Amino acid sequence: MHILAVGLNYRTAPVEVRERFTFAEQDLPAALEKLKLTKSVLEGVIVATCNRTEIYVVVDRLHMCGYFIRSFMEQWFGIPRDQFTQHLYIYEDEQAIRHLFRVTCGLDSMVLGETQILGQVKHAFLAAQERKATATWFNMLFKQAVTLGKRAHSETSIGESAVSVSYAAVELGKRIFGTFKDKKVMILGAGKMSELTVKHLYAGGAAEVIVANRTLARAEELASKFQGTPVTMDQALQRLHEVDIVISSTGAKEYVLDTRSVREQMKQRQSRPLFMIDIAVPRDIDPAAGDIHNVFLYDIDDLEGIVESNLEMRRTEAAKIEVMMESEMEQFYQWLKTMGVRPVIRALQEKSASVHEETLQSLFNRLPDLDEHERTVIRKLTKSMMNQMLHDPINRIKELAVEKQGNESLEMFSQIFALEDRLDDAAAKVEHSHALAMRMKGTAQKEKQASVSESAPASYAPVGL
């Protein structure tokens, strides 16, 4: 089996492409079900954020799997593959694991070290697990990735100093106006991103913040935290002429602000400029609105790089996380090596249980006068003896399985306990697990030329990192 990561992100695809490949929250269960039915896919997780859409899969073979995943994307989004293939990156095995760890730790984010992605990956994994789209491999790998992400932020300073997409939006506003003092700001959307943005705006001295949301109760909840003014979305559109800055981050599938609405409101502004930042994906504001006189419109792609002053420290901390990642990857390889020994342990436990039961039945036949309580006591004591006898051998074979000659140790272990008749392919499984772990570590892997042709060759080189 192999692990693949297929996706596109802010590095490989502009926002106008990414917004066409978003999974709505309500559609994710159906998408996972369809992914599970994709040929060769054994496990799957879909990570979809404003800056990336990534599909992680465990597959039974590499050949043609990239083709199958592209077909899944083509059918789900209804977009011909020739319109998006050039934006894709495909990682396999070691590179896929490393990429997942980097994503979860915030090392692959537009804003280095941001923490929001950790919760998004965890949510994606739990959603997949709930739909039974994950099994042994991803249940282990994603839990390990989430744990690593938590460690990265608790054991390093990578999350310190204000650097986030919402912070970047506010910093961009400062570059335009110099200060938010006496400025009136309108926030469209009342989600987490909007809340972070309002926090930064108040810290920057904004005089008044209007919070608009489709659900007025949610707007009121957010506005109350910052002494802001809650309004409905319709009311916000009528008050657009009052504000200096608009920052939009809703989950709408269509434009919240179209060009006509903006043009009508600009007539009432008496030549005062309107600064708008659209940090939503899909975008909330019609890009054509940026062509209107005195309207300055920026989208999420315009935010990259404006917080460089705070990133140098984070890069130093990122190097520490890279070291932590190496240790975590080694742990995953060690776990992978033990996969082949599980049939052996199971066979030993089953054989011991069978011997235990046969012995008890023989004993009970010889002692027919034993009452139920006496039989229960004998059963528990003898089972405890069996478990204690097996404890050390089981731990020892686990240790031997991760050694270089693990398959040979398994064969000898099986012979000692006479398990051959119960194990037809256990040795092959251990040998395969060893080979797979070694290949994932890169000892047998060679750099391969990327290919996105319809013939879908067996492997791909990474694109976009």
Beta strands, then each sheet from edge to edge (+ up, - down):
strand 1: 2-9
strand 2: 41-48
strand 3: 52-59
strand 4: 89-92
strand 5: 184-188
strand 6: 208-213
strand 7: 229-232
strand 8: 245-248
strand 9: 274-278
strand 10: 295-299
sheet 1: 2+ 3- 1+ 4-
sheet 2: 7+ 6+ 5+ 8+ 9+ 10+
end
